Amino acid sequence: MAELHIYDVIRRPVITEKSATLSDELNQYVFEVASEANKIQIREAVEVIFDVKVEKVRTMVMPAKRGRRGRNWYIRTRQWKKAVVTVAPGDKIELFSV
């Protein structure tokens, strides 16, 4: 297995109403990450890229969503991996404060 570069681990921030609430109230930020990335790689990538202290990383695999037209099934959205990163009190990721 090839080693992931830190900029390949984090794909994009997930900005929704729920993730905005998490960042405001609980100091947690949500990212789409590479499906091969583990929690240690995600922690290192967030700490280096955003210069914050990460306390906890939780990951989950979001399943593909299927659609149907008549008898035919198709994939509406692909499967992806989501990480919820808790940063130390006092630290903030400015990307999310819009």
N, C-alpha and C positions, 0 to 999 in steps of 0.2 A: 504494500500500500504506500503510495507516494505521500510525502509530508505536505500538508496544506500551508500556504503562505498566509500570514495574518489578514491580509486584505482579501483573500479568497474565502475565509471562514465566514465573515459577515456579508450577507448579500444585500440586505436593505433593512431600514427600520420599518416596523409595522405601526402605522399611525391611525388609530381608530379612537372612538369615544372611550372605549374601555381602557386602551393603553394610555390615553391621556389622563384618565382618572388614576391609574396605577402610578404613573410618573409623578403626579401632583401629591397624592396622599401617602403612597408607600415607598417612594423612591425606587420604583422598579421600571425597567425599560424593556420593550419587546422588539426582537429582531428576527428576521428570516435568516437562517444560517445554512451552510452547506450540509447536506444530508449525511456526509461522512464525518463531520466535525463532532468531537466529544466535548464534555463540559470543561475540561482543562484547556483545550485549544480556544474555546469560546471566551473563557475568563481572561486568558493572556491577550487575545485580540482586542477585547473591549478595554482592558487596562492600558495597552500600548496606544491604541488609536485615539481614545477619548481622554486619557490621562486621569482616570478615576480609580478608586479602590473598590474592587468587586467583592461583595460578601457571599453571594449565593447565586448559583445558576440552575435554573430548572428548564428542562427541554421536553418537548412533545412533538410527535409526528402528526401533522394535520392530514387526514386522509383525502384522497382524490374525491372530487364530487362528480357524480354521474348524472347524466341527463338521458331523456328518452324521447324519441320521436317515432310514434307508431310502435313497431316491434323492435326497432333498433336502439341499442344502448350506445352511448358515447361518453367520453371523458370531458366534462366541462372545465374542470381545473385539475392540475396535476397535484400529486402528493408533495408536501414540503415540510421542512423541519422548523419549528419555532422555539426560540429561547427567551425566557423571562429572566432578566439579569437584575439582581438587587445590588445597588451600590451603597457605599458607606454613608452614614448620615453626614450632611454637609457637602457631599459631592453632588454634582449635577452634570447632566449631558445637555449641552445647549441646543443640540439638534432638535430636541423634542419641544422646547419652549417656543412655540410659534405665536 
